[in-house]
Amino acid sequence: MIRIAVLGAGRIGRIHGRNAANHPDARLVAVADPHAPSAQELAAATGAEVASLDSVVERPDVDAILVCTPTTTHADLIERGARAGKAVFCEKPVDLSSERIESCLATVEKAGTPLMIGFNRRFDPNFASLRRRLAEGEVGEVELVTILSRDPAPPPVSYIATSGGLFRDMMIHDLDMARFLLLGDEPVEVHAVGSSLVDPAIGQAGDVDTAAVLLKTARGRIVQISNSRRATYGYDQRIEVHGSKGMIRAGNVHRTTVEVATAAGIAADPVQDFFLERYAEAYRAELGAFLAAVKAGTACDPTGHDGLKAQRLADAATESAQTGKPVRL
């Protein structure tokens, strides 16, 4: 039984905390959050106790920590967990600075402790199946990858100011997915464009809300990524991969599978409209993979270096969008 403490009892902390409490190989022993009501609510719902963030990482009755706190705290907490000999699961990103991520990973490697980064979309059953079939060669050699990711509505501008920008906050998931689907052929060139079309306040804050990126790999494969902070029809999450033998794609998940056909045409229910709903199964599978690796003593995946590589791509995309020039990696 792996004894877990969740650090951060906000929206994502509640998801991981409840999943940990419900997993047969885990026991949620502690919840820590500076906002006492949030910690108390999650602890009461899961049978855990409320603990101090300053002390819980070093507790001897904690085997692993789930870092679900604000981004600015991630690297420090990962390092504290590693030095205390804990297995660490951390929500993306490790940090907004690639240099800080490098120093954090050096500490983890010196400690020799497990670290997994929360790129949950790798564990979505639809995307995971697509990737497995790619690896099996079902559509031949990958040539062109298209990833579409559009949120139903933009976050508040107060969030934008500390997010690191769309490429580091939102698109980083898609940049990691691109690497996941390219089967080891790393991008070497990034060309990005961005605009503020959804909310003028986002542009005034120095960010974009609409963006596209082209990646080119060492072998010449091309990835197209499209992001928007607005999708009037729901949470839009699609992937298409064109290969030498055909094409494979994964579409949106709808609220139900019901379709109605009349003389006016065929209508379906809307797609799911929130990431916690759309990726609920992925979050459960992600935590299960972390616990299985810790239990077996095997390497976690995605690794800290996956987090670093996605961050470097996000940095390059940000630079390219700002300069109007492609960036070589």
C-alpha positions in Angstrom: 0.0 0.0 0.0 1.5 3.3 -1.1 0.9 6.1 1.4 0.2 9.4 -0.4 0.0 13.1 0.5 -1.6 15.5 -1.9 -0.1 19.0 -1.9 -2.7 21.5 -3.1 -6.5 20.9 -2.7 -7.7 23.1 -5.6 -9.4 21.8 -8.7 -6.7 19.4 -9.9 -5.7 18.4 -6.4 -9.3 17.3 -5.7 -9.2 15.1 -8.8 -5.9 13.4 -7.9 -6.7 13.2 -4.2 -10.0 11.4 -4.8 -8.4 9.1 -7.4 -5.7 8.2 -4.9 -8.2 7.6 -2.1 -10.2 5.2 -4.4 -7.2 3.3 -5.8 -6.7 -0.2 -4.3 -2.9 0.2 -4.1 -2.9 3.6 -2.4 -4.0 5.3 0.8 -4.4 9.0 0.9 -3.0 9.9 4.3 -2.7 13.7 4.2 -3.9 16.8 2.4 -2.0 20.0 2.6 -3.1 23.4 1.3 -2.6 26.9 2.7 -6.3 27.5 2.2 -7.6 25.6 5.2 -11.3 25.1 4.0 -10.1 23.5 0.7 -7.8 21.1 2.6 -10.5 20.3 5.1 -13.1 19.6 2.4 -10.9 17.2 0.5 -9.7 15.5 3.7 -13.2 14.9 4.9 -14.3 13.5 1.5 -11.4 11.0 1.4 -10.8 10.1 5.0 -7.3 11.7 5.0 -6.0 14.2 7.6 -5.2 17.9 7.1 -1.4 18.5 7.3 1.0 21.4 7.1 2.6 21.9 3.7 5.9 22.7 5.5 6.0 19.4 7.3 4.1 16.8 5.2 6.8 16.2 2.6 9.2 14.8 5.2 6.7 12.7 7.1 7.8 9.1 7.5 4.3 7.8 6.9 4.2 9.3 3.4 5.7 7.3 0.5 4.7 9.6 -2.3 3.6 13.2 -2.9 1.3 14.5 -5.5 2.3 18.1 -6.3 -0.9 20.0 -7.4 0.1 23.5 -6.1 0.7 26.6 -8.2 3.4 26.4 -10.9 5.8 28.7 -9.1 6.1 26.1 -6.2 6.5 22.9 -8.3 10.3 22.8 -8.6 10.9 23.5 -4.9 8.5 20.9 -3.8 9.9 18.3 -6.2 13.3 18.9 -4.8 12.1 18.6 -1.2 10.3 15.4 -2.0 13.4 13.9 -3.7 15.7 14.8 -0.9 13.2 13.2 1.5 13.3 10.0 -0.5 9.7 10.3 -1.7 8.3 9.4 -5.1 6.9 12.5 -6.7 4.1 13.1 -9.2 3.9 16.7 -10.3 1.4 18.4 -12.5 2.9 20.1 -15.6 5.0 22.2 -15.8 7.9 21.6 -13.6 8.6 25.3 -13.9 8.2 28.1 -16.4 12.0 28.3 -16.7 13.9 25.6 -18.6 17.0 26.4 -16.7 15.2 25.9 -13.4 13.8 22.6 -14.6 17.3 21.4 -15.4 18.6 22.2 -11.9 15.5 20.5 -10.4 16.1 17.4 -12.5 19.7 17.3 -11.4 18.6 17.2 -7.8 16.1 14.4 -8.5 18.7 12.3 -10.4 21.2 12.7 -7.5 18.5 11.5 -5.0 17.6 8.6 -7.3 13.9 9.0 -6.5 10.9 8.5 -9.0 9.5 11.5 -10.7 6.5 11.6 -13.1 5.1 14.7 -14.9 1.4 15.0 -15.3 0.9 15.0 -19.1 -2.5 13.4 -18.7 -3.5 13.3 -22.3 -1.0 10.5 -23.0 -3.4 8.4 -20.8 -6.6 9.2 -22.6 -7.9 5.9 -23.9 -8.5 7.3 -27.4 -5.2 9.0 -27.8 -3.3 6.0 -26.1 -5.0 3.6 -28.6 -4.1 5.8 -31.5 -0.4 6.0 -30.4 -0.2 2.2 -29.9 -1.6 1.6 -33.4 0.9 4.1 -34.8 3.7 2.2 -33.0 2.4 -1.1 -34.5 2.7 0.4 -38.0 -0.9 0.3 -38.8 -0.7 3.5 -41.1 3.0 3.1 -42.0 5.6 5.7 -41.4 4.3 8.9 -39.7 4.5 11.9 -42.1 2.1 14.5 -40.9 0.5 15.0 -37.5 -2.3 17.4 -36.8 -3.4 18.3 -33.3 -6.4 20.6 -32.5 -7.0 21.9 -29.0 -9.5 24.6 -28.2 -10.9 25.6 -24.9 -14.6 26.5 -24.5 -13.7 29.9 -23.0 -10.6 31.9 -21.9 -9.4 32.0 -18.3 -9.5 35.3 -16.4 -6.8 37.8 -17.3 -5.5 37.6 -13.7 -4.5 34.0 -14.5 -2.9 34.9 -17.9 -0.5 37.3 -16.0 1.1 34.4 -14.2 0.6 31.5 -16.7 3.7 31.9 -18.7 1.6 32.5 -21.9 -0.5 30.3 -24.1 2.4 28.3 -25.5 3.8 27.3 -22.0 0.4 27.0 -20.3 -2.0 25.5 -22.9 -0.1 24.3 -25.9 2.5 22.5 -23.8 0.1 19.6 -23.6 0.0 19.5 -27.4 3.7 19.9 -27.7 4.2 16.9 -25.5 1.5 15.0 -27.5 3.4 15.8 -30.7 6.6 14.2 -29.2 4.5 11.2 -28.0 3.1 10.6 -31.5 6.4 11.1 -33.3 7.8 7.9 -31.8 11.2 9.3 -30.9 11.8 11.6 -33.9 12.4 14.9 -32.1 11.4 18.3 -33.5 14.3 20.5 -34.5 12.5 23.5 -35.9 9.6 25.5 -34.5 7.6 28.2 -36.3 4.7 29.8 -34.4 2.2 32.6 -34.9 -0.3 34.0 -32.4 -3.0 36.6 -32.2 -5.4 38.0 -29.7 -8.8 37.5 -31.2 -10.9 36.2 -28.3 -10.4 38.8 -25.6 -8.5 42.1 -26.2 -7.5 42.1 -22.5 -5.4 39.0 -23.1 -3.5 40.8 -25.8 -3.1 43.8 -23.5 -1.6 41.5 -20.9 1.0 40.5 -23.4 -0.3 37.1 -24.4 -2.2 35.5 -27.3 -5.4 33.5 -27.3 -5.3 32.1 -30.8 -2.2 30.3 -32.1 -0.7 27.9 -34.6 2.6 26.1 -34.6 4.5 24.1 -37.2 7.2 21.6 -36.0 9.7 19.9 -38.2 11.6 16.9 -37.1 15.2 15.8 -38.0 13.7 13.3 -40.4 11.4 15.9 -42.1 8.1 15.0 -40.5 5.7 17.8 -39.9 3.4 18.6 -37.0 0.6 21.2 -37.1 -0.9 22.4 -33.8 -3.9 24.7 -33.6 -5.0 26.3 -30.3 -7.8 28.7 -29.4 -9.1 29.9 -26.0 -12.6 29.9 -27.5 -14.7 27.1 -28.9 -18.5 27.9 -28.9 -19.3 24.2 -29.4 -17.5 22.7 -26.4 -14.0 21.4 -25.5 -12.4 20.5 -28.9 -9.7 17.8 -28.7 -8.8 16.1 -31.9 -5.8 14.3 -33.4 -5.1 13.1 -37.0 -1.9 11.4 -38.1 -1.2 10.8 -41.8 1.2 8.0 -42.6 2.7 6.2 -45.6 -0.1 3.6 -45.6 -3.1 5.7 -44.5 -4.5 7.9 -41.9 -5.6 7.5 -38.2 -7.5 10.0 -36.1 -9.2 10.4 -32.8 -12.2 12.7 -32.6 -14.1 14.5 -29.9 -16.0 12.8 -27.1 -19.7 13.8 -27.0 -21.9 14.0 -24.0 -23.8 11.0 -25.2 -23.7 8.8 -28.3 -27.3 9.6 -29.3 -27.9 10.8 -32.8 -31.2 12.0 -34.3 -31.9 11.7 -38.0 -34.7 13.6 -39.6 -35.4 15.3 -42.9 -33.4 18.2 -41.7 -30.3 16.2 -41.3 -28.4 14.2 -38.6 -27.8 15.8 -35.2 -25.7 14.7 -32.3 -25.3 15.9 -28.7 -22.6 18.5 -28.1 -19.1 17.5 -27.2 -18.1 17.5 -23.5 -17.4 21.0 -22.4 -14.8 20.8 -19.7 -11.3 19.3 -19.4 -12.0 17.6 -16.0 -15.0 15.7 -17.6 -13.2 15.0 -20.9 -10.1 13.6 -19.3 -11.6 12.0 -16.2 -10.5 8.5 -17.3 -7.1 9.8 -18.3 -6.5 11.2 -14.8 -7.4 7.9 -13.3 -5.1 6.0 -15.6 -2.3 8.5 -15.1 -2.3 8.0 -11.4 -2.6 4.3 -11.8 0.6 4.3 -14.0 2.5 6.3 -11.4 1.5 4.0 -8.6 2.3 0.9 -10.7 5.8 2.2 -11.4 6.4 3.1 -7.8 5.2 -0.3 -6.6 7.3 -2.2 -9.2 10.4 0.0 -8.8 10.4 0.8 -12.5 10.9 4.2 -14.3 8.0 6.6 -14.4 6.7 7.8 -17.7 6.3 10.7 -18.7 9.7 11.6 -17.1 11.1 14.9 -15.9 13.0 15.1 -19.1 9.8 14.9 -21.0 8.7 17.9 -19.1 11.9 19.7 -19.9 11.7 18.9 -23.6 8.1 20.1 -23.8 9.1 23.3 -22.0 11.9 23.9 -24.5 9.5 23.6 -27.4 7.1 26.0 -25.6 10.0 28.4 -25.1 10.9 28.2 -28.8 7.2 28.7 -29.9 7.0 31.8 -27.7 10.2 33.2 -29.2 9.1 32.4 -32.7 5.7 34.0 -32.3 7.3 37.2 -30.8 10.1 37.5 -33.5 8.2 36.2 -36.5 11.1 33.8 -37.3 11.5 30.0 -37.0 13.6 28.8 -34.1 16.0 26.0 -34.5 16.5 23.6 -31.6 
